[in-house]
Amino acid sequence: MQVGLIVLHVEVKELTKALIADQRKVGRIIPNAHQDHATVEKERLFKPSPNIVSLNIRGFGCGKESKFGDVRNLCITVRPSILALQETKCRLRDDKWFFALWGSTDCGFTQKEIIGKSGGGGQMLIWDKSVFEVDSELIEKKMWESLDRLLNINGVSWVLCGDFNEVRDPSESLNCEFVLSRAKRFNEFIVRNGLVEIPLGGRKFTRISDDGFKMSKLDRFLVSDNFLPLWPDLKVIPLDRKSSDHCPIMLLDNEVDFGPTPFKVFDEWFSISGVEKIVEECWKEDMVGSRLDCVFRNKLKRLKLVLKEWSKSLFGGIDGEIKNAKKQAMDFKLKAESGLLSNTEHSAWLDARKNWLDMERTKANMLKQKARVRWMTEGDENSKFFHNSLKRKYNKNNNRGINVDGAWCEDPSKIKEAALCHFRRIFDEEQGPRPRLEGLNYSSILA
């Protein structure tokens, strides 16, 4: 599978398409028994973090040395792997100009000069040649039709970035006219092509007018569904806005560990014979404690560990078991087509097929509950649908950071501390006399 990048400037209908490969990994990864397909593809294509920066520069033009210097400082300080510039408003530049802008000669580039006498538009795509190999193409006609065609090419995971010149809902603009029909058309394009927007952290808007009155979120990163398994911890951060009314935005992968995930009980467990006995035996074991509520809490902790181990032993290798069961059923089927099955083998074939379908149903039901969606037709278990729902849910709910005292923070320990202080302020109160219930005999929960 290849990774593709599409850079857009919707206002002037400019589109640059690029196919990207990791120079250091292409053809060098040999999967082994301990690597799954997604891990192999991730290492093959984009082993380093993507580090893609997108910026509507609003014109290099003549006498714009300050903008050149700002972009050069951005390249040197942030060190992006790929830099996508829109609305450059300049004629074609030579390689020395690009080397000076990038800060080294180890870069590749492609460019599109300004359109017509008005001097609008223009795009530049610059990349680190030591990391990526980029095959780019400028597309100038029928932008939306070209997008639909490109996004439906099999075997390519797409990243879209740039100035989309559209907002998706009223919350993405301030003191600007919101046109519902345009937002609806933009949202339909995203849904139709199975795209997912990577949330912007630390800032609501990417474009601010020169007078500071109008604000909107026009710049964004969209990725295709098949890109998320390769990089599940993607985030978009805004960079400092200097010489343009648009701020640069950067896509990068940053895996953050917030500690153990919450324990979940799956409905499918209760269809397995013997689970009630496991719970009952675990609960009957003695637990030492001075307070009944502590004993109850510790019993729940122990039960959680027991159920996790039981679930792991039963469902941990379900994908491999499904593959083996399917192969066994297919082998019997091929033999049956030759008319060589005995009565015993025919029975074994039916059992193998039932076992295969039962395991498929179990896996689909667990995915359904994880995705928290209800499929329209009972019994129609589309695993790909639920996998995509899970990826969208994870991307939407994944906490990449919060604002702490006006500054964007991504450190898990500081985020936890800020959350604790926030709720402590809300629920803190002075301890005073409280009413007590006496003379009432309640049944003990541990009796």
C-alpha positions as CSV (number, residue, x, y, z in Angstrom):
1,M,0.0,0.0,0.0
2,Q,1.3,3.5,-0.9
3,V,0.8,6.8,0.9
4,G,-0.5,9.7,-1.1
5,L,-0.6,13.4,-0.3
6,I,-3.0,15.9,-1.9
7,V,-2.4,19.6,-1.3
8,L,-5.4,21.8,-2.0
9,H,-6.1,25.5,-2.4
10,V,-9.9,25.4,-3.0
11,E,-10.4,29.1,-3.7
12,V,-8.4,29.0,-6.9
13,K,-9.1,25.3,-7.6
14,E,-5.4,24.1,-7.3
15,L,-4.5,20.6,-6.5
16,T,-1.1,18.9,-6.2
17,K,-1.0,15.1,-5.9
18,A,2.1,13.2,-4.6
19,L,2.8,9.6,-3.9
20,I,5.2,9.2,-1.0
21,A,7.5,6.3,0.0
22,D,9.9,6.1,2.9
23,Q,13.4,5.9,1.4
24,R,14.9,4.0,4.4
25,K,12.4,1.2,4.5
26,V,11.0,0.5,1.0
27,G,11.7,-3.2,0.2
28,R,13.6,-3.9,3.4
29,I,10.9,-5.1,5.7
30,I,10.4,-8.9,5.9
31,P,7.4,-9.8,8.1
32,N,7.9,-12.5,10.7
33,A,5.5,-14.5,12.7
34,H,5.3,-11.9,15.5
35,Q,4.4,-9.0,13.2
36,D,0.8,-8.2,12.0
37,H,0.1,-6.7,8.6
38,A,-0.5,-3.2,9.9
39,T,2.8,-3.1,11.7
40,V,4.7,-4.2,8.6
41,E,3.0,-1.6,6.4
42,K,3.7,1.1,9.0
43,E,7.4,0.3,9.0
44,R,7.5,0.0,5.3
45,L,5.9,3.3,4.4
46,F,6.1,5.9,7.1
47,K,8.5,4.7,9.8
48,P,9.3,8.3,10.9
49,S,6.5,10.5,12.1
50,P,4.8,12.2,9.0
51,N,5.7,15.7,10.2
52,I,3.7,17.4,7.4
53,V,3.4,21.2,7.6
54,S,0.7,23.0,5.6
55,L,0.6,26.8,5.2
56,N,-1.2,29.3,3.1
57,I,1.6,31.9,2.9
58,R,-0.5,34.5,1.1
59,G,2.3,35.4,-1.3
60,F,6.1,35.4,-1.4
61,G,6.0,38.0,-4.1
62,C,8.6,40.7,-4.7
63,G,9.9,42.5,-1.7
64,K,8.6,39.8,0.7
65,E,12.0,38.9,2.2
66,S,10.3,38.7,5.7
67,K,8.0,35.9,4.5
68,F,10.9,34.0,3.1
69,G,12.8,34.4,6.3
70,D,9.7,33.3,8.4
71,V,9.3,30.1,6.3
72,R,13.0,29.4,6.4
73,N,13.0,29.7,10.2
74,L,10.0,27.4,10.3
75,C,11.9,24.8,8.2
76,I,14.9,25.0,10.5
77,T,13.2,25.0,13.8
78,V,10.3,22.5,13.1
79,R,12.2,20.3,10.6
80,P,9.2,19.0,8.7
81,S,9.5,16.0,6.5
82,I,7.2,17.7,4.0
83,L,6.2,21.3,3.6
84,A,3.1,22.2,1.6
85,L,2.7,25.9,0.7
86,Q,-0.4,27.4,-0.9
87,E,-1.0,30.8,-2.6
88,T,2.7,31.5,-3.1
89,K,2.0,34.2,-5.7
90,C,5.4,34.0,-7.3
91,R,7.1,32.9,-10.5
92,L,9.0,29.6,-10.8
93,R,12.1,29.5,-8.6
94,D,15.4,27.8,-9.1
95,D,16.9,25.0,-6.9
96,K,19.2,27.5,-5.1
97,W,16.2,29.4,-3.8
98,F,14.6,26.1,-2.5
99,F,17.9,25.0,-0.9
100,A,18.1,28.3,0.9
101,L,14.5,28.1,2.0
102,W,14.8,24.5,3.3
103,G,18.2,25.2,5.0
104,S,20.0,22.4,3.1
105,T,20.5,20.9,-0.3
106,D,19.0,17.6,0.7
107,C,15.5,18.4,-0.4
108,G,13.2,17.7,-3.4
109,F,10.6,20.1,-4.6
110,T,7.8,20.8,-7.1
111,Q,6.1,24.1,-7.8
112,K,3.3,25.7,-9.7
113,E,3.6,29.3,-10.7
114,I,0.9,32.0,-10.3
115,I,-2.2,32.0,-12.5
116,G,-2.9,34.8,-15.0
117,K,-2.3,38.5,-14.7
118,S,-4.0,38.7,-11.3
119,G,-1.0,36.8,-9.8
120,G,-3.2,34.6,-7.6
121,G,-2.6,31.0,-6.5
122,G,0.7,29.1,-6.8
123,Q,1.8,26.0,-4.9
124,M,5.1,24.6,-3.6
125,L,5.7,21.1,-2.2
126,I,9.1,20.6,-0.6
127,W,10.3,17.3,1.1
128,D,13.3,15.8,2.8
129,K,15.0,13.5,0.3
130,S,16.8,11.6,2.9
131,V,13.5,10.5,4.4
132,F,11.0,10.3,1.5
133,E,10.8,9.8,-2.2
134,V,8.0,11.8,-3.7
135,D,6.4,11.4,-7.1
136,S,4.3,14.6,-7.6
137,E,1.8,15.8,-10.2
138,L,0.0,19.1,-10.6
139,I,-3.7,18.9,-11.5
140,E,-5.2,22.1,-12.8
141,K,-8.6,21.1,-14.2
142,K,-11.8,19.7,-12.7
143,M,-10.5,19.7,-9.1
144,W,-13.4,18.0,-7.4
145,E,-13.9,15.4,-10.1
146,S,-10.1,14.6,-9.9
147,L,-10.4,14.4,-6.1
148,D,-13.2,11.8,-6.2
149,R,-11.2,9.8,-8.8
150,L,-8.0,9.9,-6.8
151,L,-9.5,9.0,-3.5
152,N,-11.1,5.8,-4.9
153,I,-7.8,4.4,-6.2
154,N,-7.2,1.0,-4.5
155,G,-4.1,0.5,-2.5
156,V,-3.4,4.1,-1.6
157,S,-3.8,5.7,1.8
158,W,-4.5,9.4,1.4
159,V,-3.6,12.6,3.3
160,L,-5.4,15.8,2.2
161,C,-4.1,19.2,3.5
162,G,-4.3,22.8,2.6
163,D,-6.7,25.7,2.6
164,F,-10.1,24.2,1.9
165,N,-11.8,27.7,2.1
166,E,-14.8,26.0,3.8
167,V,-16.1,25.5,7.3
168,R,-18.0,22.4,8.4
169,D,-20.4,24.0,10.9
170,P,-21.0,27.4,12.5
171,S,-18.6,26.8,15.4
172,E,-15.7,27.0,13.0
173,S,-16.2,30.6,12.2
174,L,-16.6,33.9,14.1
175,N,-18.0,37.1,12.7
176,C,-18.1,35.5,9.3
177,E,-21.1,34.5,7.1
178,F,-22.0,30.8,7.4
179,V,-23.4,29.3,4.2
180,L,-25.2,26.1,5.1
181,S,-25.3,24.8,1.5
182,R,-21.5,25.1,1.1
183,A,-20.9,23.4,4.5
184,K,-23.3,20.6,3.6
185,R,-21.5,20.0,0.2
186,F,-18.1,19.9,2.0
187,N,-19.3,17.5,4.6
188,E,-20.9,15.3,1.9
189,F,-17.6,15.2,0.1
190,I,-15.8,14.0,3.3
191,V,-18.4,11.3,4.0
192,R,-18.6,10.1,0.4
193,N,-14.9,9.5,0.2
194,G,-14.5,7.9,3.7
195,L,-12.3,10.7,5.0
196,V,-11.6,11.5,8.7
197,E,-10.6,14.9,9.9
198,I,-7.7,14.9,12.4
199,P,-8.8,17.4,15.2
200,L,-6.8,20.6,15.7
201,G,-5.4,20.9,19.2
202,G,-4.7,24.1,21.0
203,R,-6.6,26.6,18.8
204,K,-10.1,26.9,17.3
205,F,-9.3,28.9,14.1
206,T,-6.5,28.8,11.5
207,R,-7.3,32.1,9.7
208,I,-7.6,35.5,11.4
209,S,-8.2,38.7,9.3
210,D,-5.7,41.5,9.5
211,D,-7.9,43.6,11.8
212,G,-8.4,40.5,14.1
213,F,-12.2,40.7,13.7
214,K,-13.0,37.7,11.4
215,M,-11.8,34.2,12.3
216,S,-12.4,30.8,10.7
217,K,-11.0,27.3,10.5
218,L,-10.1,26.9,6.8
219,D,-7.0,24.9,7.0
220,R,-7.1,21.2,8.0
221,F,-5.8,17.7,7.5
222,L,-8.1,14.9,6.3
223,V,-7.0,11.2,6.0
224,S,-8.6,8.2,4.5
225,D,-9.8,5.3,6.6
226,N,-7.0,3.0,5.6
227,F,-4.4,5.5,6.8
228,L,-5.5,5.4,10.4
229,P,-4.3,1.9,11.2
230,L,-0.8,2.9,10.1
231,W,-0.8,5.9,12.4
232,P,-3.5,5.7,15.0
233,D,-2.1,8.5,17.2
234,L,-2.1,11.3,14.6
235,K,-2.6,14.9,15.8
236,V,-2.6,18.3,14.3
237,I,-1.0,21.2,16.1
238,P,-1.0,24.9,15.1
239,L,2.3,26.7,14.8
240,D,3.0,30.4,15.4
241,R,1.3,32.8,12.9
242,K,3.7,35.5,11.7
243,S,3.6,37.0,8.2
244,S,0.3,35.4,6.9
245,D,-3.2,35.6,8.1
246,H,-3.2,31.8,8.1
247,C,-1.3,29.9,10.8
248,P,0.8,26.9,9.8
249,I,-0.6,23.5,10.9
250,M,1.4,20.4,11.4
251,L,0.4,16.7,11.2
252,L,2.5,14.4,13.3
253,D,2.2,11.1,15.1
254,N,2.7,11.2,18.8
255,E,1.7,8.1,20.9
256,V,0.9,9.2,24.4
257,D,0.4,6.7,27.3
258,F,-2.3,7.8,29.8
259,G,-2.1,4.5,31.7
260,P,-4.3,1.4,31.7
261,T,-7.4,1.5,29.7
262,P,-10.8,1.1,31.4
263,F,-12.1,-2.4,32.0
264,K,-15.1,-3.4,29.7
265,V,-17.5,-6.3,29.9
266,F,-18.7,-7.7,26.6
267,D,-22.2,-9.0,26.0
268,E,-20.7,-12.0,24.1
269,W,-19.1,-13.3,27.3
270,F,-22.4,-14.3,28.7
271,S,-23.1,-16.5,25.8
272,I,-20.1,-18.6,26.7
273,S,-20.8,-21.6,29.0
274,G,-19.1,-21.5,32.3
275,V,-18.5,-17.8,32.7
276,E,-21.0,-17.6,35.6
277,K,-19.1,-20.3,37.4
278,I,-15.8,-18.3,37.0
279,V,-17.4,-15.2,38.5
280,E,-19.1,-17.1,41.3
281,E,-15.9,-18.9,42.3
282,C,-13.8,-15.7,42.2
283,W,-16.4,-13.8,44.3
284,K,-16.5,-16.6,47.0
285,E,-12.8,-16.3,47.7
286,D,-12.1,-14.5,51.0
287,M,-10.7,-11.0,50.9
288,V,-9.1,-9.4,54.0
289,G,-10.0,-5.8,54.8
290,S,-10.9,-3.5,57.6
291,R,-13.8,-1.8,55.9
292,L,-16.6,-3.5,53.9
293,D,-16.4,-0.9,51.0
294,C,-12.6,-1.7,50.7
295,V,-13.3,-5.4,50.6
296,F,-16.0,-4.9,47.9
297,R,-13.6,-2.8,45.8
298,N,-10.8,-5.3,46.1
299,K,-13.2,-8.1,45.1
300,L,-14.1,-6.2,42.0
301,K,-10.4,-5.6,41.2
302,R,-9.6,-9.3,41.5
303,L,-12.7,-10.3,39.4
304,K,-11.5,-7.9,36.7
305,L,-8.1,-9.6,36.5
306,V,-9.6,-13.0,36.4
307,L,-12.0,-12.0,33.6
308,K,-9.3,-10.3,31.6
309,E,-7.1,-13.4,31.7
310,W,-10.0,-15.6,30.8
311,S,-11.0,-13.4,27.9
312,K,-7.4,-13.2,26.6
313,S,-7.1,-17.0,26.7
314,L,-10.4,-17.5,24.9
315,F,-10.5,-14.6,22.4
316,G,-6.9,-13.5,22.2
317,G,-6.1,-15.6,19.1
318,I,-9.6,-15.5,17.6
319,D,-8.3,-14.1,14.2
320,G,-6.0,-17.1,13.8
321,E,-8.7,-19.5,14.9
322,I,-11.2,-18.0,12.4
323,K,-8.6,-18.4,9.6
324,N,-7.9,-22.1,10.5
325,A,-11.6,-22.9,10.8
326,K,-12.4,-21.3,7.5
327,K,-9.5,-23.2,5.8
328,Q,-10.8,-26.5,7.2
329,A,-14.3,-25.8,6.0
330,M,-13.1,-24.8,2.5
331,D,-11.0,-27.9,2.3
332,F,-14.0,-30.1,3.0
333,K,-16.0,-28.0,0.4
334,L,-13.4,-28.6,-2.3
335,K,-13.4,-32.3,-1.5
336,A,-17.3,-32.4,-1.5
337,E,-17.3,-30.9,-5.0
338,S,-15.4,-34.0,-6.2
339,G,-18.0,-36.2,-4.6
340,L,-15.4,-37.8,-2.3
341,L,-16.9,-37.1,1.1
342,S,-18.0,-40.0,3.4
343,N,-20.8,-39.6,5.9
344,T,-18.3,-39.0,8.7
345,E,-16.5,-36.3,6.6
346,H,-19.8,-34.7,5.7
347,S,-20.7,-34.3,9.3
348,A,-17.2,-32.9,10.0
349,W,-17.7,-30.4,7.2
350,L,-20.9,-29.2,8.7
351,D,-19.3,-28.9,12.1
352,A,-16.3,-27.0,10.7
353,R,-18.6,-24.6,8.9
354,K,-20.7,-24.0,12.0
355,N,-17.6,-23.4,14.1
356,W,-16.2,-20.9,11.6
357,L,-19.4,-18.9,11.3
358,D,-19.9,-18.9,15.1
359,M,-16.5,-17.4,15.6
360,E,-17.1,-14.8,12.9
361,R,-20.3,-13.9,14.7
362,T,-18.6,-13.7,18.1
363,K,-15.9,-11.4,16.7
364,A,-18.5,-9.2,14.9
365,N,-20.6,-8.8,18.0
366,M,-17.6,-7.7,20.1
367,L,-16.6,-5.2,17.4
368,K,-20.2,-3.9,17.3
369,Q,-20.1,-3.3,21.1
370,K,-16.7,-1.6,20.9
371,A,-17.9,0.7,18.2
372,R,-21.1,1.4,20.1
373,V,-23.3,1.3,16.9
374,R,-26.3,-0.7,16.0
375,W,-26.4,-2.2,12.5
376,M,-29.6,-1.7,10.7
377,T,-30.3,-5.3,9.8
378,E,-30.0,-7.9,12.6
379,G,-27.5,-10.5,11.7
380,D,-25.7,-8.4,9.0
381,E,-22.2,-8.3,10.5
382,N,-19.9,-6.2,8.4
383,S,-16.5,-6.3,10.2
384,K,-15.0,-3.6,8.0
385,F,-17.8,-1.3,8.9
386,F,-17.3,-1.8,12.6
387,H,-13.5,-1.5,12.3
388,N,-13.9,1.9,10.6
389,S,-16.4,3.0,13.2
390,L,-13.8,2.0,15.9
391,K,-11.1,4.0,14.2
392,R,-13.3,7.1,13.8
393,K,-14.4,6.8,17.4
394,Y,-10.8,6.5,18.7
395,N,-9.6,9.4,16.6
396,K,-12.5,11.6,17.8
397,N,-12.2,10.7,21.5
398,N,-8.4,10.4,21.7
399,N,-7.3,13.1,24.2
400,R,-4.2,14.7,22.6
401,G,-3.9,17.6,25.0
402,I,-5.7,20.4,26.8
403,N,-5.2,24.1,27.5
404,V,-3.6,24.6,31.0
405,D,-3.4,28.2,32.1
406,G,-3.6,29.4,28.5
407,A,-0.9,27.0,27.2
408,W,-1.4,23.8,25.2
409,C,-0.2,20.8,27.2
410,E,0.3,17.2,26.0
411,D,2.1,15.7,29.0
412,P,-0.1,13.0,30.5
413,S,1.0,13.6,34.1
414,K,0.3,17.4,33.8
415,I,-3.1,16.7,32.1
416,K,-4.1,14.3,34.9
417,E,-3.0,16.9,37.5
418,A,-5.0,19.7,35.8
419,A,-8.1,17.5,35.5
420,L,-7.8,16.6,39.2
421,C,-7.5,20.2,40.2
422,H,-10.4,21.2,38.0
423,F,-12.8,18.7,39.6
424,R,-11.4,19.3,43.1
425,R,-12.4,23.0,42.7
426,I,-15.9,22.0,41.5
427,F,-16.7,19.5,44.3
428,D,-14.6,20.9,47.2
429,E,-16.7,22.0,50.1
430,E,-16.2,22.7,53.8
431,Q,-16.8,19.7,56.0
432,G,-19.7,20.2,58.4
433,P,-22.2,18.2,60.4
434,R,-24.0,15.7,58.2
435,P,-27.3,13.9,58.9
436,R,-27.0,10.2,59.9
437,L,-29.5,7.4,59.5
438,E,-29.8,5.3,62.6
439,G,-32.0,2.4,63.7
440,L,-32.3,1.0,60.1
441,N,-31.1,-2.5,59.5
442,Y,-30.0,-2.9,55.9
443,S,-28.9,-6.2,54.3
444,S,-25.1,-6.3,53.8
445,I,-23.9,-6.4,50.3
446,L,-21.3,-9.0,51.3
447,A,-23.7,-11.2,53.2
